[in-house]
Amino acid sequence: MKLIMENWRHFVDASSLTEGFLRRAKEKIQRTVGMEVTSGKFVPYPEGKGNWVNISVPFYDADVKNLKEEAVLFTAVVDKLHEELRLKEPTITSGHRDPDRQARAMYTLWNNNGSEYVKGLYTDCKSCAENAGETAAQLVNVFDSAPSPEEAISSGAGIIQGNPISAHNDGEAVDYRMYGHEGSVDQIIAAAFERGYVQGEIIDETSAKPPHWHVTVQNVTEAGRKYLDTPNSKASVEQP
């Protein structure tokens, strides 16, 4: 049994190394040929087939499998709008976050933008947890004092485990890439809200490193659901 377990560990380690190598190689090729860097695509609304050309949505290093239904529908609305408006297709860079993912994201944000940015972001966020500002301050203190990034992230995840801080933790939020999407992704998200397809909160984090748009999705409205079931050829005519 011990030998079997050792062999299994070696297999897992080798598989992880291979998977990591293949992912980095794929990303390098994508960058070299000028392609959008993605991890893959998913289909958030299969029923929309025929209503817009490509119903699959690109994502990068994001957990899209554990998004709540309303957030999934929102990604479909955004994808459909990009085709209708003839703007570049947005790429999701964050979806559901368990405590480890959330701690890593916040550590990166802190490392790139500083303590005050992180504390201000979570204090001002309307759709975050009620005590998000206090939790953010606690996390910043941990990040400041931890001897290494991994220890900072591990301690941060422990705090978040008992104190969820973001709508990402409940699978109710998505982030969209800003690099290469300037002037397009913001128009698409704005259109979704202005047309009344979705209710929630838009947070402009385009001044952060890395720059992105955050959207907390409260719900996709009846108008939004109707839009998903309307061919873009008709939707374009119906819009003022």
C-alpha positions in Angstrom: 0.0 0.0 0.0 2.8 2.4 0.9 4.4 1.8 -2.5 1.1 2.4 -4.3 0.7 5.7 -2.5 4.2 6.8 -3.3 3.7 5.9 -6.9 0.5 7.9 -6.9 2.1 10.9 -5.4 4.9 10.8 -8.1 2.2 10.5 -10.7 0.2 13.5 -9.4 3.4 15.6 -9.1 4.4 14.7 -12.6 0.9 15.4 -13.9 0.9 18.8 -12.2 4.2 19.6 -13.7 3.1 18.5 -17.1 -0.1 20.4 -16.9 1.7 23.6 -15.7 4.2 23.3 -18.5 1.5 22.8 -21.2 -0.5 25.7 -19.8 2.6 28.0 -19.9 3.5 26.8 -23.4 -0.1 27.4 -24.6 -0.1 31.0 -23.2 3.3 31.7 -24.7 2.1 30.6 -28.2 -1.1 32.7 -27.7 0.9 35.8 -26.9 3.4 35.2 -29.7 0.8 35.1 -32.4 -1.2 38.0 -30.8 -4.1 35.8 -29.6 -6.2 36.5 -26.5 -4.6 34.6 -23.7 -7.3 32.2 -22.3 -7.6 29.0 -20.3 -10.6 27.8 -22.2 -14.3 28.5 -23.0 -17.6 27.5 -21.5 -21.2 27.8 -22.7 -23.3 29.7 -20.2 -26.6 29.5 -22.0 -26.9 26.6 -24.5 -30.5 27.6 -25.2 -29.2 30.7 -26.9 -27.8 28.7 -29.9 -28.8 30.4 -33.0 -29.5 33.8 -31.3 -25.9 34.8 -31.6 -23.1 33.2 -33.6 -20.6 32.0 -31.0 -22.3 31.2 -27.6 -19.1 30.1 -25.9 -17.4 32.5 -23.5 -13.6 32.8 -23.0 -12.1 32.8 -19.5 -8.6 32.9 -18.0 -7.7 31.2 -14.7 -11.2 31.6 -13.4 -13.6 29.2 -11.6 -16.7 29.5 -13.8 -18.1 26.1 -12.9 -19.2 27.3 -9.4 -20.8 30.6 -10.4 -24.4 31.1 -9.3 -27.1 30.9 -12.0 -27.6 34.6 -12.2 -23.9 35.3 -12.7 -23.7 32.6 -15.4 -26.7 34.2 -17.3 -25.0 37.6 -17.0 -21.9 36.3 -18.8 -24.2 35.1 -21.6 -25.8 38.6 -21.8 -22.4 40.2 -22.0 -21.2 37.7 -24.7 -24.4 38.3 -26.8 -24.0 42.0 -26.5 -20.5 42.0 -27.8 -21.7 40.4 -31.0 -24.7 42.7 -31.3 -22.6 45.8 -30.7 -19.7 44.5 -32.8 -17.2 45.0 -30.0 -14.3 42.7 -28.9 -15.4 39.7 -27.0 -14.7 40.1 -23.3 -12.6 37.6 -21.3 -13.5 36.6 -17.8 -10.5 36.7 -15.4 -12.3 35.8 -12.1 -15.4 34.0 -11.1 -16.1 32.0 -8.0 -13.4 32.3 -5.3 -12.9 29.9 -2.5 -10.9 31.3 0.5 -7.6 30.4 -1.1 -8.5 32.0 -4.4 -9.8 35.1 -2.6 -6.7 35.4 -0.5 -4.4 35.1 -3.5 -6.4 37.7 -5.4 -6.2 40.1 -2.5 -2.6 39.5 -1.9 -1.8 40.3 -5.6 -3.9 43.4 -5.3 -2.1 44.4 -2.2 1.3 43.7 -3.6 0.7 45.6 -6.8 -1.4 48.5 -5.4 -0.7 48.9 -1.7 -2.6 48.7 1.6 -4.7 51.8 1.3 -6.1 50.8 -2.1 -7.2 47.4 -0.8 -8.8 48.8 2.4 -10.5 51.6 0.4 -11.8 49.2 -2.2 -13.5 46.8 0.2 -14.8 49.7 2.5 -16.5 51.4 -0.4 -17.9 48.2 -2.0 -21.7 48.1 -1.6 -22.1 44.5 -2.6 -19.3 43.1 -0.4 -19.9 41.6 3.0 -21.1 44.1 5.7 -17.8 43.9 7.5 -15.6 43.8 4.4 -13.7 46.9 5.3 -12.7 45.5 8.7 -11.8 42.1 7.2 -9.7 43.9 4.5 -7.8 45.8 7.1 -7.1 42.6 9.0 -5.9 40.9 5.9 -3.6 43.8 5.0 -2.0 43.5 8.5 -1.4 39.8 7.8 0.1 40.6 4.4 2.4 43.2 5.9 3.7 41.0 8.6 3.9 37.5 7.0 7.4 36.3 6.3 6.5 34.9 2.8 3.8 35.2 0.2 2.6 31.6 0.7 2.3 32.1 4.5 0.4 35.4 3.9 -2.0 33.7 1.6 -2.5 30.7 3.9 -3.2 33.0 6.9 -5.5 35.2 4.7 -7.5 32.2 3.5 -8.0 31.2 7.1 -9.5 34.6 7.9 -11.7 34.5 4.8 -12.9 31.0 5.6 -14.8 32.5 8.6 -15.4 35.9 7.2 -16.4 35.8 3.5 -15.5 39.3 2.1 -16.6 39.4 -1.6 -19.5 38.5 -3.8 -16.9 36.3 -5.6 -17.0 34.0 -2.5 -20.7 33.2 -3.2 -20.2 32.9 -6.9 -22.2 36.1 -7.5 -19.5 38.1 -9.2 -17.2 38.1 -12.3 -14.2 40.1 -13.4 -13.4 41.1 -17.0 -10.0 41.7 -18.4 -9.1 45.3 -19.3 -5.9 44.8 -21.2 -6.7 44.8 -25.0 -10.3 45.6 -24.3 -10.1 49.3 -23.6 -13.3 51.1 -24.9 -15.2 47.9 -25.5 -15.7 45.8 -22.3 -16.9 49.0 -20.4 -19.4 49.8 -23.2 -20.8 46.2 -23.1 -21.2 46.1 -19.3 -22.8 49.6 -19.3 -25.2 48.5 -22.0 -26.3 45.5 -20.0 -27.2 47.7 -17.0 -28.6 50.7 -19.0 -31.0 48.4 -21.0 -32.2 46.9 -17.7 -30.9 43.4 -18.4 -29.1 43.0 -15.1 -29.2 44.5 -11.6 -26.1 44.6 -9.4 -23.0 46.7 -8.9 -20.2 47.7 -11.3 -16.8 48.4 -9.7 -14.3 50.1 -11.9 -10.9 48.6 -11.0 -9.2 49.8 -14.2 -6.7 51.9 -12.3 -5.5 48.8 -10.4 -2.8 46.4 -11.4 -4.0 44.3 -13.1 -6.8 46.5 -14.5 -10.2 45.0 -14.7 -13.9 45.5 -14.3 -15.8 43.8 -11.5 -19.5 43.1 -11.7 -21.6 41.8 -8.8 -24.7 40.2 -10.2 -27.9 40.5 -8.1 -30.1 39.1 -10.8 -30.7 39.0 -14.6 -34.1 40.6 -15.2 -37.0 39.4 -17.3 -35.8 41.8 -20.0 -32.4 40.2 -19.9 -33.8 36.7 -20.2 -36.0 37.8 -23.1 -32.9 39.3 -24.7 -31.1 36.0 -24.5 -34.0 34.3 -26.3 -34.1 36.9 -29.1 -31.9 36.6 -32.2 -29.4 39.4 -32.5 -30.8 40.3 -35.9 -34.1 41.2 -34.2 -32.5 42.6 -31.1 -30.5 45.2 -33.0 -33.6 46.4 -34.8 -35.6 46.7 -31.6 -33.0 48.8 -29.7 -33.2 52.6 -30.1 
